[in-house]
């Protein structure tokens, strides 16, 4: 398992170059619905990081963050990209 600080430093979206910590802060500072709040984090309309961001958004709504789950979802996305040959992660 990764340490909390390592997870907070993980890149959540390549498009917006934001970390998990940035996403959490943005979601905490806005009352926008997910679709609009996601654009604040990603600065794009792609769906590549949607699952991880939706988990963070939901966790923020409930006031508790499961950092291991966040890291797992991000790592799964990176593995999928690697298998598809889309990126050298």
N, C-alpha and C positions, 0 to 999 in steps of 0.2 A: 504494500500500500504506500501511496505517496503521502508526503507531509502536506498539511493544509496550505502552507505558503507556496509549495510547488504547484499545487492545483490552482491556487489563485493566480499564479503567474502564467498558466497555460493559455495559449492563444485559442480563443473561442471561435473566431472567424478570420480567415485570411483576408477577406475583402476589406473589412473595417480595421484590421490589425488591432483588435481589442482583446484584452485578457479576460479571464473569468471574473477577476476582481472589478474590472471596468464594467462588465455586463451587470454584475450585482449592483454596483453603485448607480448605474443608469436606471435600472429597473426600480430601485428604491427611491429615486428622485423624481419618478414620473407616475402619473395616475392614468396614463394612456392605456388602451387595450393592447394585448400582446402584439397584434399585427403592426401597429404604429410604433410601439416601443421597440420592437425587433429592428425596425429600420434605423432607430437611433444608435443601436449597437453595431449593426452590420453595414449600414450605409449602402445597402443593395437590396435587391428583391430575390436573390437566390435562396434556395431551400437547403443548401448543404449543411448548415449548422442549426437548422430549425429545431431538431429534437433536443439538442443540448440547451438551446436558449429557452425553449418551452419548459423544460425541467427547471431551469434556474428561475424563470418567471413564476412558475407555480410554487416553487419552494419559497420565493420571496413573499408571495401572497400569504403563505401559511406561517412565515416567520422563522423557518428552520431550514438550514442548508445541509444536504448530504453530499459532502465533498467527494467521497469515494464514488458515488453514483455519477456525479458530474464528470469526474475523470474517466470513468468507465465509458460513458457515452461519447466523449471526445475521442478517446483511444479507438473505439469501435469505428467511428467515422474515418479516422486516419488510416486504420487498417483496410477499410473498404476502398478508400482512395488508392492505397498502395496496391491492392489486388487488381484494381481496374487500370493501373498504370497511369493514373491521373496526376500523381505527385510523388516525389521522393521525400517522404516524411521522416 
